[in-house]
Amino acid sequence: MIKEIGAYTVGVVCDGMGGAKAGAIASQMAVTIFIETLEAVLNESLSAEEITKAGYTAINQANMLIYQKSKEDEACRGMGTTLVAVICHNREATVFNVGDSRAYLINSSGIHAITRDHSLVQDMLENGDITEEEARRHPNRNLITRALGTEENVRADVFYHTLVEGDYFLLCSDGLINTVNDQEILYEVIHDEREETCLDRLIAISVERGAPDNVTAVLMKCEKEAEG
C-alpha cells in the first residue's frame, strides 16, 4: 500500500504467516494499524528522530494487536506477518523492516538492498555457510527469525536514505525475491521504457516461475520537485 499522509508519503508491504486465512488476517491488520497509527501521529513539524519514533510506535501497535488476536482467537493461533515500510518526507526516507520482506533502492547506478532479512538463511549466508545462489534455493529460506504478532514485543530495524530525482524504492515480499533476480528487477524498473507497468511484469514473471508464496510489491519514485 502507498498512502499520502499530509506531507508524507508512506509505503508498506506485509506478508502473513500461520496458514492462508490467519496469515491474510495478520498482514491486513498490520497494514491497517500501521497506516492508521501514522495518520494519528505524523505532522508537519516532526524531526527525523520523531519520524523514526512514529514508525516504531506504529509497528509496536500493530504487533500488540496482532499478538492479542492470536491469543484470543483459536483460528489465528500462531499467526504473524513480516513488515517493510518507508516514510518519505522532504526527500528523506526512513525505512523499517521486520522479517524477510525487503526494501530496495533502484536508480541508474544499480539496485541496492536497503534492509537485511531476519531469517535463518540470511544468518547462514553472512556466516559464510552458504552462497547467494544456495540461499535462493535453500529449503529453509522461508524460516524467519522476527515477525509481527508472534511475541509480545518486536524489534524493528531502521535505515535512512536521502533521495534524489529518479530514485525508486521497491518494497516487496519474499515471493518476488525468490523468483526474480536483482538484475531482472533493475532492467524492468530502469531500462524498460514501459515504467507504468514494470511491477505487473515483475509479478507476472514471478508467478510464471512458480512463486511459492504470495507476491506483493509497491514501487515509489522520487519525482522532480515542483518549482515556484
Secondary structure, DSSP 4 states (H G I P E B T S, - for coil): -EEEETTEEEEEE--EESSHHHHHHHHHHHHHHHHHHHHHH--TT--HHHHHHHHHHHHHHHHHHHHHHHHH-GGGTT-EE-EEEEEEETTEEEEEEESS-EEEEEETTEEEE-S---BHHHHHHHTTSS-HHHHHH-TTTT-BS--BTSSSS---EEEEEE--TT-EEEEE-HHHHTTS-HHHHHIIIIISS-GGGHHHHHHHHHHHTT-SS---EEEEE-PPPPP-
